[in-house]
Amino acid sequence: MSVEVVTFGCRLNAFESEVIRREAESAGVDDIVVINSCAVTNEAVAQARQSIRKLKRERPGTRIVVTGCAAQTQASMFAEMPEVARVVGNDDKLHGAAWRDTRAVLDRAADFGISSEEKIAVADIMTVREMAPHLIDGFLTGLPRVFVQVQNGCDHRCTFCIIPYGRGNSRSVPMGGVIDQVRALVARGHAEIVLTGVDLTSYGADLPGTPKLGTLVKRILKHVPELRRLRISSIDSIEADRDLLDAIGSDGRLMPHLHLSLQAGDDMILKRMKRRHSRADAVAFCAEVRRLRPDIVFGADIIAGFPTETEEMFARSQSLVEDCGLTFLHVFPYSPRPGTPAARMPQVDGRVIKERAKRLRDTGEVALRRRLDAEIGATRSVLIESATQGRTEHFVPVVIVDGVAGEVRAMTMTGHDGARLLAVPVT
């Protein structure tokens, strides 16, 4: 075994895990397991701790290194775990120097032992100002959909969110570097590129000329004409710029699917969250994008049980599914994160939070089934992800029989199983 990486959390973490693997192996680190952690909820942190303990029980001689957002925000807690050999910061994990230092520390620890304090290699994430592009080669072979990280960090301070303290302030990859990555990936045969980041619509504010995300999207589509499908990950709708909306409405290679960071549908809760949009803003945005691209499909993040949320406030979040025409719902039961303002607000009873989250998920299942029903009879362009699954332009999953990953195939939808579409190839 060389470097094994166990990933928790978001798609950005999944991308960064491959950077970790490459940088650690290049630095000569051998025979370790890296836990790339998430801090978005208390449950995510608990899952990382449980995984560490289980791993050590099952493989006693394993050297475990912890990194990621939870390691950045709670370094001492992980360092005090006897199962952990090293804690590496969330920016440090992307650089070979940190892994060369880790190799030396692990070798020294094997001979002489090491204190909890000496385990920690976590720099101040708020001092990080620049972001270099990371083009991953090895793990991409055969994958039809690949991610390109264009942004990291967040300048906003939503009252429930710990992520800025794990990721730092917003910073962007220069447009030329992004375009070079996309061009190289397309040349390797990848059919679909996904632009990803922590706060994607803040892209460019730190770059010369302050280009917007829409500027980047238009440049990619113009300068990489051979790109078949471009997709963007979660966005903050209130920050969507005119060029982005224009690209959505005018270029079919930009996929008709947006995942929105909405979080709530009640104006008082949005204010207490310190969000920058109102309920009316969210509804108006979805209506405007649907006008520009009638077949657009929306997903959204919604939090259930935010502090002070009443039943009436929750009902307004639940009805947002209908009012915005959401199809994919990502439901977060509220989890107080130590150090955030929301953790000091009057809390909703945990049983109520759990019950509201279930009701939201049930509402989401109804919305998804409605979309699946509406797809029957339609012909879609399906990206084959594996031998058994593909996805339409709208990111709706499709059952595939004996698929070849990477193909884009025209298929007619014939039914569904409640979660995925059933289809036959167009002949």
N, C-alpha and C positions, 0 to 999 in steps of 0.2 A: 504493500500500500504506500502511496506517496502522500497526496493531500486530498482528503475527503471533506467536502463542504456540505453541511446540513443547513438548509435555508428556511427561514420563517418570514412571513409577512408578504410585502408587496412585490410587484413585478420588477421594480427597480432593484430590490434586494436580490432577486433571481439573476438579473443581469450582473450585478456586482459580485455575486458569488463566483462567477466565471473569471472575473478580473482577479479576485482573491486567489483562485486556484492557479492561475497563470503566474501571478507575481510571486506567490509562495514557492511554487516549484522552481521558478527561475532563480530564486534566492537560495535554493539548496535545502529548503525545509523538507523533511521527510517523516513519514509515519506519524501524521497528526490528523485530528478531526477538528475542523473549524465550525463553530456554531455561529451562523450569521443571523443575529437576533432581530426581533421586532419589538417596539415599545408602544404601539398604538393603543393597546389596552392592557390592563393588569393580567388578563388571561394569556395574552401573548407572551408576557414576561414569564409567567408561571409555566407555560408550555416549554420555554427554553430551559428553565431550571430543571423541570422534570426530565427533559430529553438528556440533559447533561448527566443527571444521576443514573438514569437507566443505562445510558451508554457505558458509564464507568462500571456499573454492576455486570453488564454483559461482556465487556471487554476490559478487564481490569488494568491491563498495561497501556491502554490508550492515553496519549497526551492530548488534552482538549484545550483549544484556544477559542475564546469567545470574542466576538466583534459584533458590529451592527448597532442599531439605535439604542437597544437596551443596555448594551455594554458602554455606550457613550454616556448615557444618562445615569447609570447605576453601576459604575465600574467597581466600586469598593465591594458592593454586594456580591458580584460574581468573583472577585479576587479572593474573597473570604471563603468561597466554596472549596473544600479540599480537593474536589475532583478537577478543578480548573488549574491549568498550568500557566496561562497567559491571558491577559485582556488587552485587546488592540482596539484603538479608536476608530470611529466611523469614517474619517477621512484617511487616517493612516493605513487602513486595510487595503487601500487601492495603490499603494506605493511599495516598490521593492525594498526600500531602505528599512521600512518597519518590519518586513519579514526577514531581512538579513539580521536585524537586531533580535528578532524573536528566536531565530535559530541559535544565536549565541547564548541567549538567556536560557533556552531549554536545555542546551548542552551543559551549561553551568549548573542549572538546577538539578540535573541528573546526578551530578557529582557532589554538590554541596548543599542542595536544598535552596529554598528561596522564600522570602517573606511575602505576605499579601501585598504590601506596598511595592515590592520589587516586581510583582507580576504585572503591574499596570503600565501600559504604554498608550495613554489617552491624552492627546493634545487638546487645546481649547478650540473647539469646532467653530466658534464665532470669529476666530481670526482668519479663517480660510476665505480667500477672496476670489480665487481663480479656479477654473475647471478645465482639465485637459481631456481631449477625446480618448476613449478607450475602445479600440477595435479588437474584438475577440475573434480568434480564428478557429481553434480546435473544436470547440463544442458545437459550432454552427453547422457542421457538415450534415446535410440531409434534412435540416429543419426548414420547414416552409415559411414560418413566421419568425422574424428576429427583431429584437429590440435595439434601438439606438438611444442612448441616454444623451439628452440635449440640455438638461437643467438639473440642478440639485438645490436643496435647501428651501427656506421659505422666510420671507420678510414679514409675514402677517403673524398675529398672535391671537388666534382664536382661543377662547378661554378654556376649552376642553382639551387642547392639543399639546402634547409633549414633543411632537416631531421636530419643531424648529431647534430644540435644544439637543436633539440627536443628530440633526442634519446641518445645522448652521444656517446662515443667511443665504438668500438666493444668489446663484451664480450660474452662468450659461456657457455652453460650448460655442465658440465662434462659428458663424454660418459656414464658412469655408471648410472647417473640420467636419461638420455634420454632413455636408454634401459629399465630401470625399468618402466618408464612411458608407453612406447610402450607395454611392456609385460602386464601391468595392464589394459590398454585399450583394448587390444586384448582379454584378459580374460573376459572382460565385453561384448564381442560380437561385437566390432566394426570391420568392414571389411576392412576399408581403413584408413591409417594414413598418414597425410601430415606434412612433416617437414617444419617449417617456421621460418623466421627471417627477419631482415632488410637488411643485406648483407650476405646472407646465405653462399656464397662460401668463406667468411673470417672465417668460423667456425674453432675454435681450436687454432688460433694463440696466444691466451692468456692462453692456458691450458698447463700443464706440458707435454713435448714431442711434443707440437704443432701438434696434429693430424689434418688431413684435413677432409673436408666434406665427401670425398669418403671413408675415414677410418671409419667414423661414420656410413655411409650407409651400408658398408660391415659388420660391427659388428652387426647392427640391424638385417640384413637379416640372419646372422649366428646364433645369440643368441635368436632370436624369430622366430623359424621355422614355428610356427603356424600362423604368420602374412600372410594374403592373398594378400594385395596390399599395396605397399609403394609408396608415391608420394612426390616429392620435389617441393617447390614453386619457385618463381623467382630467377634466378641465374645470376651472372656476368660471361659470358662465358670465358673471358680471365683468370679467376681464377680457372676454372674447373680443378681438378687434375686428374692424371692418374687412380687412384683407382675409382673415380666417373665414368669415361668413361668406365672402365672395368666392373663395376657393371651394367651400362646401357646396355652394350653389352652381358652380360652373365647371368643375373638373370631376368626371366620373371615377378617376383613379383614387380620389380621396374617399374612403369608404363611408357609407351613410349610417354611421353609428357613433354616438357621442355618449361618454359616461360623465355625468355631472356631479360635482361636489355641492349638493344642495343642503344636506344635513338636517333640515327641518322645514316645516311649512307654516309655522306660526311666527308672526312678526316680532312678538315680544321675546320668544325663545331665540330667534335669530339675533336679536339685539343683545341678549345676554350671552350668546355664543361669541359675540363680536364679529359676526359675519358682515359682509359688505353688500349684501343684496336683501331685498324684501321678497315676500311671497309673490307679489305682483311682478317683480323683476323676473323671477324664475318662470312664471307662466308665460309672460310676454316673450322671453327668450325662446322658449320651446315653440311658441306659435310662429315667431319670425323665422326660425331655422326650418320649420316644417313648410312654411311658405316658399322658402328658397329651394328646399329639397323635400318634396312631398313624401318620399319613402323613407325619411330619416327614422332611425330607431334610437331611443334614449334609454340609458341606464342611469342610476343615481345612488349615491350614498345617503342614507337617512339614519339618524341616531334616535333610538327609542329611550325615553325616560331621562332626558336631560334634566338637571336640577330645576325645580319649581314647575316642571311641566304638569299641567292639569289634564284631565280627560278631554276637555274641550280643545286645549292646545294640541294634544296628541291627535285628535280627530282631524285637525287642519293639516298635520303632516301626512296622515293616512290618505286624506282626500287629494293630496298633491299627486298621487299616483295617477288618478283619473284626470285631474286638471292639467297636468303636464304631458299626459300620454306616455307614462313610463312603461317600459317592458322588462328591463332587468333591474332588480332591486338588491342592493347590498346593504343589509341591515346590521347596525352596530347597537347592541344593548349598551347604554351608557356605562362607562367605567371610570371612576375618579382617578386621575393620575396625580400623584403627589407633586406639589409645586405649581400646579395650574390653578388659576382663579376659580374655575368651576368646582374644584374639589372643596372649596370653602363655602360654596353656596348650599342652601337647604336641599338635601338629597331626596330623591324619590325612593320609596321602598323597593328593595330588590325584587320582591315577588311581582310587584306591579311592572317593573322594568322588563322582567322576563316575559310576562303576559303580553305586554304591548309589543315587544319584539316579535313574539309569535304571531300576533295579529297582523303586523306589518309584513312578515314573511308570507302569511297566508294570502294577503292582498297581492303581494308580488307574484305568487304562484298563479293566481287568477289572471293577472295581467299577462304573464308569459303564455299561459294556455290560450288566451284570446289571440295573441300574436301567432302562435303555432297554428291555430285554426284558420287564421286569415291567410297563411302562407300556402295552404293546400291548393294545388293547381298552378301555382306560380313557377316560373322557370328562373333559377338563380345560378349565379356564378359561384361555385363552391371550391374553396381552397381545401385540398385534402391534407389533413394534419397527420394522419396515421392510417393504419390499415382498417381502422374501425370508426373514425370520426373525421368530419370536416366542418367548415363554417361558411355560411353565406356571407355576402357583402355586409349584411346587417349584424354579423357576429352571432347569428342563430346557429346552434349546433345541429349537425346532420349525421344520421347513422350512415356509415359507409361500409360496404362489403368489399374486402380485398383491395383496399385503396393503396395508391402509391403516393407517399408523402411528397408534397411539393407541386403536384399537378393542380391546375385550376380547370374545373370541369363544369360544363353546363348541365344542370340537373333539374328535373321537374319534381316538385314536392307532391307526394301522394298521400301523406298522413303524418301522424306523429305518435309518440309513445308517452306523451305528457311532459317530456323534458327535451326531447330531440325530434327533429323532423325526419321523416322517412322519404326517400327519393329514388328516382331511377334516372340513369343518364339519358340525355337527349341524343337520339340517334339520327 
